[in-house]
Amino acid sequence: MKSKLSLITLASILCSQLCLAQTNEPVNDWKPAPSNQQGKQYPQVNSEGRVKFRIMAPKAQTVSVSFRDSSPFTKGEDGAWVGYTRPLDEGFHYYTINIDGAEVPDPNSQFFYGSSRWGSAVEVPAKDADFYALKNVPHGQLREVNYFSQSGNTNRHAFIYTPPGYDRNPRKRYPVLYLQHGAGEDETGWGRQGYAGLIMDNLIAEGKAKPFIIAMEYGGNPFAGGPRPTNAAPAAAGATNNAVAGPGGRAFNFTAFEKALLEDFIPYVDANFRTYADQPHRAMAGLSMGGMQTRGITLAHLDTFSHIGVFSGGSIATTNITDMVAFKKKVKLVFVGYGSRELGANRSGGRGFGGDPKDNTAALKASGINAVFYESADTAHEWQSWRRSLYQFAPLLFKD
Amino acid sequence: MKSKLSLITLASILCSQLCLAQTNEPVNDWKPAPSNQQGKQYPQVNSEGRVKFRIMAPKAQTVSVSFRDSSPFTKGEDGAWVGYTRPLDEGFHYYTINIDGAEVPDPNSQFFYGSSRWGSAVEVPAKDADFYALKNVPHGQLREVNYFSQSGNTNRHAFIYTPPGYDRNPRKRYPVLYLQHGAGEDETGWGRQGYAGLIMDNLIAEGKAKPFIIAMEYGGNPFAGGPRPTNAAPAAAGATNNAVAGPGGRAFNFTAFEKALLEDFIPYVDANFRTYADQPHRAMAGLSMGGMQTRGITLAHLDTFSHIGVFSGGSIATTNITDMVAFKKKVKLVFVGYGSRELGANRSGGRGFGGDPKDNTAALKASGINAVFYESADTAHEWQSWRRSLYQFAPLLFKD
């Protein structure tokens, strides 16, 4: 009976995919996206993962969306333009609307920082969305903090996740994961579209991860120029604001961030939160550019970090390790995650970040290092890969 | 020498104002607004308080902005449309851009929740902006929290400001101010565009206010329909998310919020933060609709709140008080704030929120109640009035 049902299900999936490929007619089971603003009926998502937009623009001549291979938008008698995308991967996608040549955010979407701007994004509900669902479990807190960096003469801004129960026992101390965003993103990413807090709340509630603090700072943006805005009044004379980005340019030079992290942020976190301020209780991970930063910074500071996570940001080859004996002694975990669509048929993934990540990780493991490779099914260089990577990574941290 | 310079300054100000009135040519000292996204050169603000916009829309036929009496937008050869506003009041103003009939956020602006949507706003730097400037002083934390309301079967979402030093002494307890947003706004308003945290950090650093906790919940929105979005996955079965708004409509019925505040939020705050959980250490204040809620809820619960703040949301008349003896005994402060431009020449302010606020407050004072009226110079029903009101109100709280 069970296999019969499965066959029917399979047949119906195949049929629906083939029929669609022929007719290109979207399945008519649209529902408002969970990323919409309150009360907004559009964008809508259907069971194929297509997204349908509706933009009021009565006098416009053309309206389109930044997703490639989308349908043409057509204007109704009410002045609203409607169009839809190809089937998209499950998860979170940034986009813009184009109205007569103007690239603007969709006014129906909530806003997120990515692609070097605050703008719109759509959430295509994932089958495994339960692991970052908001549930009736004990919740941690996401704390927005400002602090002054003496070494950088800079006001800095960060988010700190404290696990459930943090305020209950004022003598209990916690390990810390330093968790970095990608290029074109900022310190809001992991707490907002990354759902880091909800992922941890759920893991901890199920007893799958130890409670730890997550510290999220701005790692700079090689694609964005100009100062970061702060509030209306000038800050302390001569001070800049999280001035890590520097003058822009694509140098991917992480020196300023490395300095800010080691000289300012880690000391700030250790002084202001109940951490175990030592190497065995300190992890670093990041996505894309943040993964590259993680690799570079941890390899140069093995006395500072014991657990390493690289999500879609390259991997660590045995040739990157200058002293294998010291590395084995100090590093308790190397975790490398990728979306399957980044790896491709020839497993050429890593986008030039340094060799085949799966092979590199297997070689580390063969060398006796606790190395784990994770492949997120049917996702690309996007947040669903990174949410899943964190979900896989967190339970492996601080196990002893 | 000093008076001579002042005369010259005065003459030059007068001249510039008169000349402008005649020629309508904006003063050419434009600077990027502090509310812009990182690296964005527009919108710009000049010394008159005009705001100039630049929107790339090469194929558009008309572009405009929602500020009344703005200049027509003209298109340059680069495809960018440029236009500017009349001189605006100092402070923070929501706006939208219209491109061929489409009302969209300005892609150059940071985004804020107001007017029942996440959208653009511009900060016209105020002469007194120093009181909410980000400075190198000890900072509190703005904590984003989720909790489950049993009585409402609702996931609720709030922000809690904890003052500098909160984590230092685990035995110290603090009073709490419950601080509400206006209609069309939400629990993000006071921490984001209201700068409540920076206002408190600065007041505390100067010894002008006692450290206290500020608790900010969603008070509902009579103008917004539909459920509030949460994350991608469904919440606990049957649960809604901060479902205070109800079905919409302009009923201004605060029963659901009153219940959520008293039965869920105050108990949550008292259980999870180190509060003095008693009437002498509990204040409530709010702006506009939040002021109306404050008036209604505090008057009905004088055993719960001892300090009352109503910002641009009406006032308390002696006729609102059923038992003056009990009121005098229980209420330590009634603070009423308004922007001067709301009060107008005939002091008809209060927008029908119940009598003349200045006269009402004077009558309270004459009755022996510690009642304070504050008028924010040259501001209207906007955030600069409410930032200033908080700045005036906070030092008066919990004085004994």
HADDOCK unambig.tbl for C-alpha pairs under 7 A between the chains (distance, minus, plus):
assign (segid A and resid 34 and name CA) (segid B and resid 229 and name CA) 5.71 0.50 0.50
assign (segid A and resid 34 and name CA) (segid B and resid 230 and name CA) 6.55 0.50 0.50
assign (segid A and resid 34 and name CA) (segid B and resid 231 and name CA) 6.24 0.50 0.50
assign (segid A and resid 34 and name CA) (segid B and resid 232 and name CA) 5.33 0.50 0.50
assign (segid A and resid 35 and name CA) (segid B and resid 229 and name CA) 6.63 0.50 0.50
assign (segid A and resid 36 and name CA) (segid B and resid 229 and name CA) 6.54 0.50 0.50
assign (segid A and resid 37 and name CA) (segid B and resid 229 and name CA) 6.53 0.50 0.50
assign (segid A and resid 38 and name CA) (segid B and resid 226 and name CA) 6.27 0.50 0.50
assign (segid A and resid 38 and name CA) (segid B and resid 227 and name CA) 6.03 0.50 0.50
assign (segid A and resid 38 and name CA) (segid B and resid 228 and name CA) 4.58 0.50 0.50
assign (segid A and resid 38 and name CA) (segid B and resid 229 and name CA) 5.72 0.50 0.50
assign (segid A and resid 39 and name CA) (segid B and resid 224 and name CA) 6.53 0.50 0.50
assign (segid A and resid 39 and name CA) (segid B and resid 225 and name CA) 5.18 0.50 0.50
assign (segid A and resid 39 and name CA) (segid B and resid 226 and name CA) 4.08 0.50 0.50
assign (segid A and resid 39 and name CA) (segid B and resid 227 and name CA) 6.01 0.50 0.50
assign (segid A and resid 39 and name CA) (segid B and resid 228 and name CA) 6.87 0.50 0.50
assign (segid A and resid 56 and name CA) (segid B and resid 102 and name CA) 5.50 0.50 0.50
assign (segid A and resid 57 and name CA) (segid B and resid 100 and name CA) 6.23 0.50 0.50
assign (segid A and resid 57 and name CA) (segid B and resid 101 and name CA) 4.84 0.50 0.50
assign (segid A and resid 57 and name CA) (segid B and resid 102 and name CA) 4.10 0.50 0.50
assign (segid A and resid 58 and name CA) (segid B and resid 100 and name CA) 6.89 0.50 0.50
assign (segid A and resid 58 and name CA) (segid B and resid 101 and name CA) 5.30 0.50 0.50
assign (segid A and resid 58 and name CA) (segid B and resid 102 and name CA) 6.91 0.50 0.50
assign (segid A and resid 59 and name CA) (segid B and resid 100 and name CA) 4.77 0.50 0.50
assign (segid A and resid 59 and name CA) (segid B and resid 101 and name CA) 5.37 0.50 0.50
assign (segid A and resid 60 and name CA) (segid B and resid 100 and name CA) 5.03 0.50 0.50
assign (segid A and resid 60 and name CA) (segid B and resid 101 and name CA) 6.92 0.50 0.50
assign (segid A and resid 100 and name CA) (segid B and resid 57 and name CA) 6.23 0.50 0.50
assign (segid A and resid 100 and name CA) (segid B and resid 58 and name CA) 6.89 0.50 0.50
assign (segid A and resid 100 and name CA) (segid B and resid 59 and name CA) 4.77 0.50 0.50
assign (segid A and resid 100 and name CA) (segid B and resid 60 and name CA) 5.03 0.50 0.50
assign (segid A and resid 101 and name CA) (segid B and resid 57 and name CA) 4.84 0.50 0.50
assign (segid A and resid 101 and name CA) (segid B and resid 58 and name CA) 5.29 0.50 0.50
assign (segid A and resid 101 and name CA) (segid B and resid 59 and name CA) 5.37 0.50 0.50
assign (segid A and resid 101 and name CA) (segid B and resid 60 and name CA) 6.91 0.50 0.50
assign (segid A and resid 102 and name CA) (segid B and resid 56 and name CA) 5.50 0.50 0.50
assign (segid A and resid 102 and name CA) (segid B and resid 57 and name CA) 4.10 0.50 0.50
assign (segid A and resid 102 and name CA) (segid B and resid 58 and name CA) 6.92 0.50 0.50
assign (segid A and resid 104 and name CA) (segid B and resid 107 and name CA) 5.50 0.50 0.50
assign (segid A and resid 105 and name CA) (segid B and resid 105 and name CA) 6.60 0.50 0.50
assign (segid A and resid 105 and name CA) (segid B and resid 107 and name CA) 6.33 0.50 0.50
assign (segid A and resid 107 and name CA) (segid B and resid 104 and name CA) 5.49 0.50 0.50
assign (segid A and resid 107 and name CA) (segid B and resid 105 and name CA) 6.33 0.50 0.50
assign (segid A and resid 110 and name CA) (segid B and resid 118 and name CA) 6.73 0.50 0.50
assign (segid A and resid 118 and name CA) (segid B and resid 110 and name CA) 6.73 0.50 0.50
assign (segid A and resid 123 and name CA) (segid B and resid 232 and name CA) 6.64 0.50 0.50
assign (segid A and resid 125 and name CA) (segid B and resid 232 and name CA) 5.71 0.50 0.50
assign (segid A and resid 129 and name CA) (segid B and resid 232 and name CA) 6.40 0.50 0.50
assign (segid A and resid 129 and name CA) (segid B and resid 233 and name CA) 5.24 0.50 0.50
assign (segid A and resid 130 and name CA) (segid B and resid 233 and name CA) 5.78 0.50 0.50
assign (segid A and resid 133 and name CA) (segid B and resid 231 and name CA) 6.33 0.50 0.50
assign (segid A and resid 133 and name CA) (segid B and resid 232 and name CA) 6.73 0.50 0.50
assign (segid A and resid 133 and name CA) (segid B and resid 233 and name CA) 4.84 0.50 0.50
assign (segid A and resid 133 and name CA) (segid B and resid 234 and name CA) 6.55 0.50 0.50
assign (segid A and resid 133 and name CA) (segid B and resid 235 and name CA) 6.23 0.50 0.50
assign (segid A and resid 134 and name CA) (segid B and resid 231 and name CA) 6.74 0.50 0.50
assign (segid A and resid 134 and name CA) (segid B and resid 235 and name CA) 5.33 0.50 0.50
assign (segid A and resid 135 and name CA) (segid B and resid 235 and name CA) 5.49 0.50 0.50
assign (segid A and resid 135 and name CA) (segid B and resid 236 and name CA) 5.48 0.50 0.50
assign (segid A and resid 136 and name CA) (segid B and resid 148 and name CA) 5.90 0.50 0.50
assign (segid A and resid 136 and name CA) (segid B and resid 236 and name CA) 6.39 0.50 0.50
assign (segid A and resid 139 and name CA) (segid B and resid 146 and name CA) 6.40 0.50 0.50
assign (segid A and resid 141 and name CA) (segid B and resid 143 and name CA) 6.08 0.50 0.50
assign (segid A and resid 141 and name CA) (segid B and resid 144 and name CA) 5.79 0.50 0.50
assign (segid A and resid 141 and name CA) (segid B and resid 145 and name CA) 5.32 0.50 0.50
assign (segid A and resid 142 and name CA) (segid B and resid 143 and name CA) 5.57 0.50 0.50
assign (segid A and resid 142 and name CA) (segid B and resid 144 and name CA) 5.09 0.50 0.50
assign (segid A and resid 142 and name CA) (segid B and resid 145 and name CA) 6.84 0.50 0.50
assign (segid A and resid 143 and name CA) (segid B and resid 141 and name CA) 6.08 0.50 0.50
assign (segid A and resid 143 and name CA) (segid B and resid 142 and name CA) 5.57 0.50 0.50
assign (segid A and resid 143 and name CA) (segid B and resid 143 and name CA) 4.24 0.50 0.50
assign (segid A and resid 143 and name CA) (segid B and resid 144 and name CA) 6.18 0.50 0.50
assign (segid A and resid 144 and name CA) (segid B and resid 141 and name CA) 5.79 0.50 0.50
assign (segid A and resid 144 and name CA) (segid B and resid 142 and name CA) 5.08 0.50 0.50
assign (segid A and resid 144 and name CA) (segid B and resid 143 and name CA) 6.18 0.50 0.50
assign (segid A and resid 145 and name CA) (segid B and resid 141 and name CA) 5.31 0.50 0.50
assign (segid A and resid 145 and name CA) (segid B and resid 142 and name CA) 6.84 0.50 0.50
assign (segid A and resid 146 and name CA) (segid B and resid 139 and name CA) 6.38 0.50 0.50
assign (segid A and resid 147 and name CA) (segid B and resid 139 and name CA) 6.99 0.50 0.50
assign (segid A and resid 148 and name CA) (segid B and resid 136 and name CA) 5.89 0.50 0.50
assign (segid A and resid 170 and name CA) (segid B and resid 170 and name CA) 6.28 0.50 0.50
assign (segid A and resid 224 and name CA) (segid B and resid 39 and name CA) 6.54 0.50 0.50
assign (segid A and resid 225 and name CA) (segid B and resid 39 and name CA) 5.18 0.50 0.50
assign (segid A and resid 226 and name CA) (segid B and resid 38 and name CA) 6.29 0.50 0.50
assign (segid A and resid 226 and name CA) (segid B and resid 39 and name CA) 4.12 0.50 0.50
assign (segid A and resid 227 and name CA) (segid B and resid 38 and name CA) 6.07 0.50 0.50
assign (segid A and resid 227 and name CA) (segid B and resid 39 and name CA) 6.06 0.50 0.50
assign (segid A and resid 228 and name CA) (segid B and resid 38 and name CA) 4.60 0.50 0.50
assign (segid A and resid 228 and name CA) (segid B and resid 39 and name CA) 6.89 0.50 0.50
assign (segid A and resid 229 and name CA) (segid B and resid 34 and name CA) 5.70 0.50 0.50
assign (segid A and resid 229 and name CA) (segid B and resid 35 and name CA) 6.64 0.50 0.50
assign (segid A and resid 229 and name CA) (segid B and resid 36 and name CA) 6.55 0.50 0.50
assign (segid A and resid 229 and name CA) (segid B and resid 37 and name CA) 6.55 0.50 0.50
assign (segid A and resid 229 and name CA) (segid B and resid 38 and name CA) 5.72 0.50 0.50
assign (segid A and resid 230 and name CA) (segid B and resid 34 and name CA) 6.56 0.50 0.50
assign (segid A and resid 231 and name CA) (segid B and resid 34 and name CA) 6.23 0.50 0.50
assign (segid A and resid 231 and name CA) (segid B and resid 133 and name CA) 6.34 0.50 0.50
assign (segid A and resid 231 and name CA) (segid B and resid 134 and name CA) 6.75 0.50 0.50
assign (segid A and resid 232 and name CA) (segid B and resid 34 and name CA) 5.35 0.50 0.50
assign (segid A and resid 232 and name CA) (segid B and resid 123 and name CA) 6.66 0.50 0.50
assign (segid A and resid 232 and name CA) (segid B and resid 125 and name CA) 5.69 0.50 0.50
assign (segid A and resid 232 and name CA) (segid B and resid 129 and name CA) 6.38 0.50 0.50
assign (segid A and resid 232 and name CA) (segid B and resid 133 and name CA) 6.74 0.50 0.50
assign (segid A and resid 233 and name CA) (segid B and resid 129 and name CA) 5.22 0.50 0.50
assign (segid A and resid 233 and name CA) (segid B and resid 130 and name CA) 5.76 0.50 0.50
assign (segid A and resid 233 and name CA) (segid B and resid 133 and name CA) 4.88 0.50 0.50
assign (segid A and resid 234 and name CA) (segid B and resid 133 and name CA) 6.57 0.50 0.50
assign (segid A and resid 235 and name CA) (segid B and resid 133 and name CA) 6.25 0.50 0.50
assign (segid A and resid 235 and name CA) (segid B and resid 134 and name CA) 5.38 0.50 0.50
assign (segid A and resid 235 and name CA) (segid B and resid 135 and name CA) 5.53 0.50 0.50
assign (segid A and resid 236 and name CA) (segid B and resid 135 and name CA) 5.48 0.50 0.50
assign (segid A and resid 236 and name CA) (segid B and resid 136 and name CA) 6.39 0.50 0.50
